[in-house]
Amino acid sequence: MEYQTKNPDNCLFVMANPDIPRIRSRVERIAKSIELLGFVQFWVQEDRTLKIEYPNYLECTLINLGVINKERNNEQ
């Protein structure tokens, strides 16, 4: 967050967690804050693939970075 203060146009916040019920439950309690802050969420599946959740306004940025496909297929 210190970097973001100095470089507000070049910052992307990401959180990555295993996709397990205990962590999902904890994250759901702060979901509004996560969305307001613009965090991209990487949920690591048991087979090591990712489910990616993000605010809609970040979609073009994530496509340009190659994080997601244009089809909005969040399983990368």
Buried (B, 14 or more C-beta within 10 A) or exposed (E): EEEEEEEEEEEBEEEEBEBEEEEEEEBEEEEEEBBEEBBBBBBBEEEEEBEBBBBEEBBEBBBEEEBBEEEEEBEE
